[in-house]
Amino acid sequence: MDYELLLLRYGEIGVKSPPVRRRFENRLIYNIKASLDCKIINDGGRFLLYSANLEKALQKIPKIFGIVSYSPAVETTSQKDEIKKTLQIYVHYLVEKKIFSGEDSFAIRARRVGEHDFTSQEIAAYCGSVVYGITKSPVDLTNPDFEIFVEVRGDKTFIYHEKIQGPGGLPVGTQGKVISLVSGGIDSPVATYLMMKRGCEVTILNFNNAPFTEPSQKVIKIVKKLKEYASGSQLKLYQVKYGPFLKKCQEEAPERMTCVLCKSGMYQVAGMLAKIEGALAIVDGSSLGQVASQTLPNILATRYSSPLPLLSPLIGLDKLEISAIGEKIGTFEISTLPDSGCKAAPRYPETNAILEKVLEVQEEIEMESSLREVYSTITQIEV
């Protein structure tokens, strides 16, 4: 027996005001269709997804934000005799595939939307008798081993046995655009993923620190992986040559301040790109106290010159929590490939930067004009 459709459910979209809900629903449908050749019916709190290739749909749906759960289902009419026929076929299929057996206790979970000549309780009892007639399985409505769901919606009925957890979040593209600073490390790809999960369309900016770092394909591989979660958006990748600015910092600024100036400069260059891209915020992978540039004094000093709000979704997470998300989404394995690290970092970096001193040094080294030169090297990399 073949499943005929997927029932898709969304979460917080449903509590939005009607105009916002419609906009979010339309964007979610757009994002799904950008990934799949399918037909989608908006059935009031449920999307009904029909596709000639449901196997592909089952691979894509877990990576489309806005979907909290989904169920492969079979469809029939809402006539009781048709429900019975379809349920009998479905139960025989479950038994044949050893998904459900007579030794399992079971419950029918019925839900009804619309006008019918039976109640939800009545159709649940009716369907329970159908299942019992086939398997002789005991009924347990409190803690069953197995559940079969029967959703009667208008003139259609859907039968399924599993609710698969989706990625949740909001549809990509509903919350505006951000510039995300992505390196080859563990944190920034996870931060980018989380901002897409909250509905942001992301443009990625990478800093080529040569000669202080060696050439690497890690960033391109990471962006390719992140694109799997960017249905309905482009996820563009830009890169600038940042090495000359780092060299200037080493030569003209206090050595301990290199990392602080580096991070501050990144935010300012990202702001330049944001003007072109129409982005409203900058994203990074900062986690409080994890490295020298992420102490509170340094966060204040590095972000002061940023022209846009800074969003750091990892700020309260530790490395184990961040790594766990990276493993789940497939970026951790790429991020942990060997590399040489950054040779520009001083042996004893500043961890307690004084804002006034940082601003003074930025002016002394004519940082603003240097960063404009950095931005002039920007190129878009096709991924």
C-alpha positions as CSV (number, residue, x, y, z in Angstrom):
1,M,0.0,0.0,0.0
2,D,1.3,3.5,-0.9
3,Y,0.7,6.6,1.1
4,E,-1.2,9.2,-0.9
5,L,-0.2,12.5,0.8
6,L,1.5,14.2,3.7
7,L,-0.4,16.0,6.4
8,L,1.7,19.0,7.4
9,R,1.2,21.0,10.6
10,Y,2.5,24.3,11.6
11,G,2.8,25.7,15.1
12,E,3.1,29.4,16.1
13,I,1.9,30.5,12.6
14,G,-1.5,29.5,13.9
15,V,-1.6,32.1,16.7
16,K,-0.8,35.1,14.4
17,S,-3.4,37.6,13.4
18,P,-5.4,36.6,10.3
19,P,-3.4,38.9,7.9
20,V,0.0,37.8,9.3
21,R,-1.1,34.2,9.3
22,R,-2.1,34.3,5.7
23,R,1.2,35.9,4.8
24,F,3.2,33.3,6.7
25,E,1.1,30.4,5.3
26,N,1.7,31.7,1.7
27,R,5.4,32.0,2.3
28,L,5.5,28.5,3.7
29,I,3.7,27.1,0.7
30,Y,6.1,29.0,-1.5
31,N,9.1,27.6,0.3
32,I,7.8,24.0,0.1
33,K,7.1,24.4,-3.7
34,A,10.6,25.8,-4.2
35,S,11.9,22.4,-3.0
36,L,9.3,20.0,-4.3
37,D,7.1,19.4,-7.3
38,C,3.9,19.1,-5.5
39,K,0.3,20.3,-5.0
40,I,-0.6,21.9,-1.6
41,I,-4.1,22.4,-0.3
42,N,-4.5,24.8,2.7
43,D,-7.1,22.9,4.8
44,G,-7.4,25.3,7.8
45,G,-4.5,24.5,10.1
46,R,-3.2,21.7,8.0
47,F,-1.5,21.6,4.6
48,L,-2.3,18.6,2.4
49,L,0.7,17.8,0.3
50,Y,0.3,15.7,-2.8
51,S,3.3,14.6,-4.8
52,A,4.2,11.9,-7.3
53,N,7.4,11.4,-5.3
54,L,6.4,11.2,-1.6
55,E,9.8,9.6,-0.8
56,K,11.6,12.8,-1.9
57,A,9.0,14.9,0.0
58,L,9.8,12.9,3.2
59,Q,13.5,13.8,2.7
60,K,12.9,17.5,2.1
61,I,10.1,18.4,4.6
62,P,12.4,17.9,7.7
63,K,14.5,20.8,6.4
64,I,11.7,23.3,5.7
65,F,11.2,25.7,8.6
66,G,7.7,26.4,9.8
67,I,6.5,22.8,9.8
68,V,6.2,21.4,13.4
69,S,5.1,17.9,12.4
70,Y,4.0,15.8,9.5
71,S,2.3,12.5,8.8
72,P,2.3,10.2,5.8
73,A,-1.4,9.4,5.3
74,V,-4.0,7.6,3.2
75,E,-7.2,9.4,2.1
76,T,-10.8,8.4,1.7
77,T,-14.2,10.0,1.9
78,S,-16.1,10.7,5.1
79,Q,-18.7,8.1,4.6
80,K,-18.5,5.5,7.4
81,D,-18.4,2.5,5.1
82,E,-15.6,4.0,3.0
83,I,-13.7,4.8,6.2
84,K,-14.1,1.2,7.3
85,K,-12.8,-0.2,4.0
86,T,-9.8,2.1,3.9
87,L,-9.0,1.4,7.6
88,Q,-9.2,-2.3,7.0
89,I,-6.7,-2.1,4.2
90,Y,-4.5,0.2,6.3
91,V,-4.5,-2.1,9.3
92,H,-3.7,-5.2,7.2
93,Y,-0.8,-3.2,5.7
94,L,0.5,-2.3,9.2
95,V,0.3,-5.9,10.4
96,E,1.9,-7.3,7.2
97,K,4.9,-4.8,7.7
98,K,5.1,-5.8,11.4
99,I,4.5,-2.2,12.3
100,F,1.5,-3.2,14.4
101,S,0.6,-6.6,15.9
102,G,-2.2,-8.3,17.8
103,E,0.0,-8.2,20.9
104,D,0.0,-4.4,21.0
105,S,-2.6,-2.5,22.8
106,F,-4.1,0.3,20.7
107,A,-6.2,3.5,20.6
108,I,-8.0,5.3,17.9
109,R,-7.4,9.1,18.1
110,A,-10.2,10.7,16.1
111,R,-10.6,14.3,15.2
112,R,-13.4,15.8,13.3
113,V,-13.8,19.2,11.5
114,G,-17.1,20.1,9.8
115,E,-20.6,18.8,9.9
116,H,-21.2,15.0,10.0
117,D,-23.9,12.6,11.3
118,F,-21.5,11.2,13.9
119,T,-19.4,12.7,16.7
120,S,-15.6,12.3,17.2
121,Q,-16.2,9.8,20.0
122,E,-18.6,7.8,17.8
123,I,-16.2,7.5,14.9
124,A,-13.4,6.6,17.3
125,A,-15.5,3.8,18.7
126,Y,-16.5,2.7,15.2
127,C,-12.9,2.6,13.9
128,G,-11.8,0.8,17.1
129,S,-14.2,-2.0,16.4
130,V,-12.9,-2.3,12.9
131,V,-9.3,-2.6,14.1
132,Y,-10.3,-5.1,16.9
133,G,-12.1,-7.2,14.4
134,I,-8.8,-7.7,12.5
135,T,-6.2,-7.9,15.2
136,K,-8.1,-8.7,18.4
137,S,-5.7,-6.3,20.0
138,P,-6.7,-4.9,23.5
139,V,-7.9,-1.3,23.6
140,D,-6.0,1.1,25.9
141,L,-7.0,4.7,25.7
142,T,-4.6,5.9,28.4
143,N,-1.2,4.4,27.5
144,P,-1.5,2.4,24.3
145,D,1.4,0.7,22.5
146,F,0.1,1.9,19.2
147,E,-2.1,4.8,18.0
148,I,-4.0,5.1,14.8
149,F,-5.2,8.6,13.9
150,V,-8.4,9.2,12.0
151,E,-9.0,12.8,10.9
152,V,-12.4,13.6,9.4
153,R,-12.2,16.9,7.7
154,G,-15.3,17.9,5.7
155,D,-15.9,15.3,3.0
156,K,-12.4,13.8,3.3
157,T,-10.9,11.5,5.9
158,F,-7.2,10.9,6.5
159,I,-5.8,7.9,8.3
160,Y,-2.2,7.6,9.6
161,H,-0.3,6.2,12.5
162,E,2.7,8.5,13.1
163,K,3.4,12.1,13.8
164,I,6.9,12.9,12.8
165,Q,8.5,15.9,14.4
166,G,9.4,18.7,11.9
167,P,12.0,21.4,12.3
168,G,9.6,24.0,13.7
169,G,10.4,27.7,13.6
170,L,9.0,30.2,11.1
171,P,9.2,30.1,7.3
172,V,12.4,31.5,5.9
173,G,11.7,34.9,4.4
174,T,9.1,36.1,6.8
175,Q,11.4,38.0,9.2
176,G,13.5,40.0,6.8
177,K,17.2,39.7,5.7
178,V,20.3,39.5,7.8
179,I,24.1,39.3,7.1
180,S,25.7,36.3,8.8
181,L,29.4,36.2,9.5
182,V,30.4,32.6,8.7
183,S,33.9,31.1,9.1
184,G,34.9,27.5,8.9
185,G,34.4,27.0,12.6
186,I,31.6,25.2,14.6
187,D,29.7,28.2,15.9
188,S,28.8,30.5,13.0
189,P,27.1,27.8,10.9
190,V,24.9,26.9,13.8
191,A,24.0,30.6,14.4
192,T,23.1,30.9,10.7
193,Y,20.9,27.8,10.9
194,L,19.1,29.2,14.0
195,M,18.4,32.5,12.3
196,M,16.9,30.8,9.3
197,K,14.8,28.8,11.7
198,R,13.4,32.1,13.0
199,G,12.4,33.1,9.5
200,C,15.3,35.2,8.4
201,E,16.6,35.2,4.9
202,V,20.4,35.1,5.2
203,T,23.3,36.5,3.2
204,I,26.6,35.0,4.2
205,L,29.8,37.0,4.5
206,N,33.2,35.3,4.8
207,F,36.5,36.9,5.6
208,N,39.5,35.6,3.7
209,N,42.3,36.2,6.2
210,A,45.2,35.1,4.0
211,P,48.2,35.0,4.6
212,F,47.2,34.5,8.3
213,T,45.0,31.5,7.4
214,E,45.5,28.9,4.7
215,P,43.1,28.4,1.7
216,S,40.2,26.1,2.6
217,Q,37.0,24.8,1.0
218,K,35.4,24.4,4.4
219,V,33.2,27.5,4.1
220,I,31.9,26.5,0.7
221,K,31.0,23.0,2.0
222,I,29.3,24.6,5.0
223,V,27.2,26.9,2.9
224,K,26.2,24.0,0.6
225,K,25.0,22.2,3.7
226,L,23.1,25.2,5.1
227,K,21.4,25.7,1.7
228,E,19.5,22.5,2.4
229,Y,17.6,24.5,5.0
230,A,17.1,27.7,2.9
231,S,14.1,26.6,0.8
232,G,12.7,29.6,-1.0
233,S,15.7,31.8,-0.5
234,Q,19.1,32.2,-2.3
235,L,21.6,32.0,0.6
236,K,24.2,34.0,-1.2
237,L,27.9,33.8,-0.2
238,Y,30.2,36.8,-0.3
239,Q,33.9,37.0,0.6
240,V,36.3,39.8,1.2
241,K,40.1,39.9,1.5
242,Y,40.7,40.7,5.1
243,G,44.4,39.8,5.5
244,P,45.8,43.3,4.6
245,F,43.7,44.9,7.3
246,L,44.9,42.3,9.9
247,K,48.5,43.1,8.8
248,K,47.8,46.8,9.4
249,C,46.4,46.1,12.8
250,Q,49.6,44.1,13.7
251,E,51.8,46.9,12.5
252,E,50.0,50.0,13.8
253,A,47.9,49.0,16.8
254,P,48.8,47.5,20.2
255,E,49.3,43.7,19.6
256,R,46.9,42.7,22.3
257,M,44.1,44.5,20.6
258,T,44.3,42.6,17.3
259,C,41.3,40.4,17.9
260,V,39.2,43.2,19.2
261,L,39.9,45.4,16.1
262,C,39.4,42.3,13.8
263,K,35.9,41.6,15.1
264,S,34.9,45.3,15.2
265,G,36.1,45.6,11.6
266,M,34.1,42.6,10.5
267,Y,30.9,44.1,11.9
268,Q,31.6,47.3,10.0
269,V,32.3,45.6,6.7
270,A,29.1,43.5,7.2
271,G,27.2,46.8,7.6
272,M,28.5,48.0,4.2
273,L,27.2,44.8,2.6
274,A,23.9,45.1,4.5
275,K,23.2,48.5,2.8
276,I,23.4,46.8,-0.6
277,E,21.5,43.7,0.3
278,G,18.8,45.5,2.3
279,A,19.6,43.5,5.5
280,L,18.4,44.8,8.8
281,A,20.8,43.0,11.2
282,I,24.1,41.3,11.5
283,V,24.5,37.7,12.9
284,D,27.5,36.1,14.4
285,G,28.3,32.9,16.4
286,S,29.4,34.6,19.6
287,S,29.0,32.6,22.8
288,L,29.6,34.6,26.0
289,G,33.1,33.9,27.4
290,Q,34.1,31.3,24.9
291,V,37.1,33.1,23.4
292,A,38.9,36.4,24.0
293,S,36.7,38.5,21.8
294,Q,33.5,37.3,23.5
295,T,34.0,38.6,27.0
296,L,31.5,41.3,28.0
297,P,33.9,44.2,27.8
298,N,35.1,43.0,24.4
299,I,31.6,42.5,23.2
300,L,30.8,46.1,24.1
301,A,34.0,47.4,22.4
302,T,33.7,45.4,19.2
303,R,30.0,46.1,18.7
304,Y,30.0,49.8,19.4
305,S,30.9,50.8,15.9
306,S,28.4,48.4,14.2
307,P,25.9,50.3,12.1
308,L,23.2,47.6,12.7
309,P,21.8,45.5,15.5
310,L,24.0,42.4,16.3
311,L,22.1,39.1,16.8
312,S,24.0,36.3,18.5
313,P,21.6,33.3,18.9
314,L,24.3,31.2,20.6
315,I,25.2,33.8,23.3
316,G,23.9,31.6,26.2
317,L,24.9,28.2,24.9
318,D,28.1,26.3,25.7
319,K,30.3,24.4,23.3
320,L,28.7,21.1,23.8
321,E,25.2,22.5,23.2
322,I,26.4,24.3,20.0
323,S,28.2,21.2,18.8
324,A,25.1,19.0,19.3
325,I,23.1,21.3,17.0
326,G,26.0,21.3,14.5
327,E,26.0,17.5,14.5
328,K,22.2,17.4,14.0
329,I,22.3,19.7,11.0
330,G,25.4,18.2,9.4
331,T,27.9,21.1,9.7
332,F,29.9,19.8,12.6
333,E,31.8,17.2,10.6
334,I,32.8,19.9,8.1
335,S,33.7,22.4,10.7
336,T,36.0,20.0,12.5
337,L,38.1,19.2,9.5
338,P,41.8,20.1,10.2
339,D,42.9,23.7,9.5
340,S,45.8,25.9,10.5
341,G,43.9,28.4,12.6
342,C,44.5,32.1,12.5
343,K,48.2,33.2,12.8
344,A,47.2,36.8,13.4
345,A,45.9,36.1,16.9
346,P,48.4,37.4,19.6
347,R,49.7,35.1,22.3
348,Y,48.0,37.2,25.0
349,P,44.9,38.8,23.5
350,E,43.0,41.6,25.2
351,T,40.1,40.3,27.3
352,N,39.1,43.5,29.0
353,A,39.0,46.1,26.3
354,I,38.2,49.7,27.3
355,L,35.8,51.2,24.7
356,E,37.3,54.6,24.7
357,K,40.8,53.2,24.1
358,V,39.5,51.0,21.2
359,L,37.8,54.0,19.6
360,E,41.0,56.0,19.9
361,V,43.1,53.2,18.2
362,Q,40.5,52.8,15.5
363,E,40.9,56.5,14.7
364,E,44.7,56.4,14.9
365,I,45.0,53.6,12.3
366,E,42.4,55.2,10.1
367,M,40.3,52.1,10.3
368,E,37.3,53.4,8.5
369,S,39.2,54.0,5.2
370,S,41.0,50.7,5.6
371,L,37.7,48.9,5.9
372,R,36.4,50.6,2.7
373,E,39.4,49.2,0.9
374,V,38.5,45.7,2.4
375,Y,34.9,46.1,1.1
376,S,36.2,47.0,-2.4
377,T,37.6,43.5,-2.7
378,I,34.2,41.8,-2.1
379,T,33.2,39.0,-4.5
380,Q,30.2,36.7,-4.7
381,I,31.0,33.0,-4.7
382,E,28.6,30.7,-6.5
383,V,27.6,27.7,-4.3
